[in-house]
Amino acid sequence: MTGYYDLILGLIPLSLIGVTGVLSLVGFSVTSAVPLAASIPVALIGHALFVNSPVDDTQSTTEAVDSSNSFEPAD
């Protein structure tokens, strides 16, 4: 199942190439279309990092702590 970050990773190159192509067809030169189109992937990355930021799974860390309590020395 695809998650939010999988979609973001797919949209980054698609939006850069797609918007660059559209801007080139409209009449922008490629040297000006690429930086303008790059603002969309930058916005996607910023949203994924700062607005919908990844968080640690707290259950997995408690399981690791619980399993370390059952450790026995090899003496």
Contacts in CASP RR format, 6 or more apart in sequence:
PFRMAT RR
TARGET T0000
AUTHOR 0000-0000-0000
METHOD contacts of the structure
MODEL  1
MTGYYDLILGLIPLSLIGVTGVLSLVGFSVTSAVPLAASIPVALIGHALF
VNSPVDDTQSTTEAVDSSNSFEPAD
4 48 0 8 1.000
4 52 0 8 1.000
5 48 0 8 1.000
5 54 0 8 1.000
8 44 0 8 1.000
8 45 0 8 1.000
8 47 0 8 1.000
8 48 0 8 1.000
11 41 0 8 1.000
11 44 0 8 1.000
12 41 0 8 1.000
12 44 0 8 1.000
12 45 0 8 1.000
13 41 0 8 1.000
15 37 0 8 1.000
15 40 0 8 1.000
15 41 0 8 1.000
15 44 0 8 1.000
16 34 0 8 1.000
16 37 0 8 1.000
16 38 0 8 1.000
16 40 0 8 1.000
16 41 0 8 1.000
18 37 0 8 1.000
19 33 0 8 1.000
19 36 0 8 1.000
19 37 0 8 1.000
19 40 0 8 1.000
20 30 0 8 1.000
20 33 0 8 1.000
20 34 0 8 1.000
20 37 0 8 1.000
21 33 0 8 1.000
21 37 0 8 1.000
23 32 0 8 1.000
23 33 0 8 1.000
23 36 0 8 1.000
23 37 0 8 1.000
24 30 0 8 1.000
24 33 0 8 1.000
28 36 0 8 1.000
END
